[in-house]
């Protein structure tokens, strides 16, 4: 019976059996979980490491001419962004003073 210490009459007591059915064999489930874990986590990490090593081996140090070209392009980009920020701030100050009424 499910409740052996129950204080009810014995004629109203019904035996209850509980069974749990697992759809997979436990060893099959474990191997499937391990395979899923490998597929989701391990394989992408291995591929990332392999691609990273390949990239580092392919990379070369730039020569002086290439470095100067990259440095000039970066400097011009910094200057352009600085001027844009300056002009936005230059326009923002008078508009803010008009709106706030200082």
C-alpha positions in Angstrom: 0.0 0.0 0.0 1.0 3.6 -0.5 0.1 4.8 3.0 0.7 1.9 5.4 0.2 4.0 8.5 -3.1 5.4 7.4 -5.9 5.5 10.0 -8.7 4.6 7.5 -10.6 1.3 7.4 -8.8 -1.6 5.8 -11.6 -2.2 3.4 -11.2 1.3 1.8 -7.5 1.0 1.4 -6.3 0.5 -2.2 -2.9 -0.7 -3.1 -1.1 1.7 -5.4 1.8 0.7 -7.7 4.0 3.3 -9.3 6.2 2.5 -12.3 8.5 4.9 -14.1 9.3 4.1 -17.7 12.4 5.5 -19.3 12.3 5.8 -23.0 16.0 5.1 -23.5 18.5 2.7 -22.1 20.7 4.6 -19.5 23.9 3.7 -21.4 22.4 5.0 -24.7 21.3 8.2 -23.0 24.8 8.8 -21.5 26.5 8.2 -24.8 24.0 10.5 -26.6 24.5 13.2 -24.0 28.3 12.9 -24.3 28.0 13.0 -28.1 25.8 16.1 -27.9 28.2 17.7 -25.5 31.1 17.1 -27.9 29.1 18.3 -30.8 28.0 21.5 -29.1 31.1 22.5 -27.1 34.2 20.5 -27.8 34.1 20.5 -31.7 33.6 24.3 -32.1 36.5 24.9 -29.6 38.8 22.6 -31.5 37.8 24.2 -34.8 38.4 27.7 -33.4 41.8 26.7 -32.1 42.8 25.2 -35.4 41.6 28.3 -37.3 43.5 30.6 -34.9 46.7 28.7 -35.3 46.3 28.8 -39.1 45.7 32.6 -39.0 48.8 33.2 -36.8 50.9 31.2 -39.2 49.6 33.1 -42.2 50.1 36.6 -40.7 53.2 38.5 -41.6 54.8 41.6 -40.0 54.1 44.7 -42.2 57.1 46.3 -43.8 57.8 50.0 -43.3 55.8 51.2 -46.3 52.7 49.2 -45.4 53.0 50.4 -41.8 53.2 54.0 -42.8 50.2 53.7 -45.1 48.1 52.1 -42.2 49.3 54.8 -39.8 48.4 57.6 -42.1 44.9 56.2 -42.8 44.3 55.8 -39.0 45.5 59.3 -38.3 43.3 60.8 -41.0 40.3 58.8 -39.5 41.1 60.2 -36.0 41.3 63.8 -37.4 37.9 63.4 -39.2 36.2 62.0 -36.2 37.7 64.8 -34.0 36.5 67.5 -36.4 33.0 66.0 -36.5 32.8 65.9 -32.7 34.1 69.5 -32.5 31.5 70.8 -34.9 28.7 68.9 -33.3 29.7 70.4 -29.9 30.1 73.8 -31.5 26.6 73.7 -32.9 25.1 72.1 -29.7 26.3 74.9 -27.3 24.3 77.8 -28.9 21.2 75.6 -29.5 21.3 74.4 -25.9 21.6 78.0 -24.7 18.6 79.1 -26.8 16.5 76.2 -25.5 17.5 76.5 -21.9 17.4 80.3 -22.0 20.5 80.9 -19.9 
